[in-house]
Amino acid sequence: MKEQLTKLLMATPFQPFTIKMSDGQSYEVRHPENLAVGKHFMVLIEPETDRTHDLYLLHVTSFERTPKTPA
């Protein structure tokens, strides 16, 4: 799971993605600098509100790329 996350964060160009959790919650990563990844958990920052979310890698069920919206 962590390898897949690293690939998403390092992709060039970066494409936003959603983190799906085991409790049904989902979190959108709009920029790679908004997510800090540790050994067992991640910290996601919502730049608009400065709210943070502690997300444990054990509870991640999937990652989904956010569909591109037409300009």
Secondary structure per residue as TSV (DSSP state, phi and psi in degrees):
chain	resnum	aa	ss	phi	psi
A	1	M	-	360.0	-41.4
A	2	K	H	-66.3	-35.3
A	3	E	H	-64.6	-40.5
A	4	Q	H	-63.6	-41.1
A	5	L	H	-63.4	-43.6
A	6	T	H	-60.8	-42.3
A	7	K	H	-62.1	-41.0
A	8	L	H	-64.6	-41.2
A	9	L	H	-71.5	-31.0
A	10	M	H	-93.0	-4.0
A	11	A	-	-58.6	139.8
A	12	T	S	-124.5	118.5
A	13	P	S	-74.4	154.4
A	14	F	-	-66.7	137.2
A	15	Q	-	-121.6	125.3
A	16	P	-	-53.7	151.5
A	17	F	E	-146.7	165.1
A	18	T	E	-113.5	137.0
A	19	I	E	-98.2	122.2
A	20	K	E	-100.4	131.9
A	21	M	E	-108.7	161.9
A	22	S	T	-66.5	-20.6
A	23	D	T	-89.3	6.3
A	24	G	S	94.0	-11.5
A	25	Q	-	-70.7	154.7
A	26	S	E	-138.1	148.4
A	27	Y	E	-134.6	130.8
A	28	E	E	-93.4	131.4
A	29	V	E	-103.9	107.4
A	30	R	-	-91.7	-18.8
A	31	H	S	-151.8	141.5
A	32	P	G	-62.5	-24.5
A	33	E	G	-75.5	-6.7
A	34	N	G	-87.0	-1.8
A	35	L	E	-129.7	123.4
A	36	A	E	-107.2	129.9
A	37	V	E	-114.8	126.1
A	38	G	-	-106.5	-165.6
A	39	K	S	-68.3	-40.8
A	40	H	S	-123.7	-7.3
A	41	F	E	-148.3	168.7
A	42	M	E	-128.4	155.9
A	43	V	E	-122.4	119.6
A	44	L	E	-104.5	131.9
A	45	I	E	-111.0	129.8
A	46	E	E	-89.0	107.7
A	47	P	T	-63.0	-27.8
A	48	E	T	-69.4	-33.9
A	49	T	T	-117.9	-8.0
A	50	D	T	61.8	16.8
A	51	R	E	-73.6	142.2
A	52	T	E	-116.4	152.8
A	53	H	E	-130.7	125.4
A	54	D	E	-91.3	118.3
A	55	L	E	-121.1	122.1
A	56	Y	E	-85.8	130.7
A	57	L	G	-58.0	-31.2
A	58	L	G	-59.7	-28.0
A	59	H	G	-97.7	1.8
A	60	V	E	-76.7	128.5
A	61	T	E	-100.4	-31.7
A	62	S	E	-167.3	167.0
A	63	F	E	-122.6	137.6
A	64	E	E	-130.4	126.5
A	65	R	E	-65.5	139.2
A	66	T	-	-77.0	128.0
A	67	P	-	-60.9	140.2
A	68	K	-	-70.5	137.3
A	69	T	-	-98.9	140.3
A	70	P	-	-64.6	142.0
A	71	A	-	-75.9	360.0
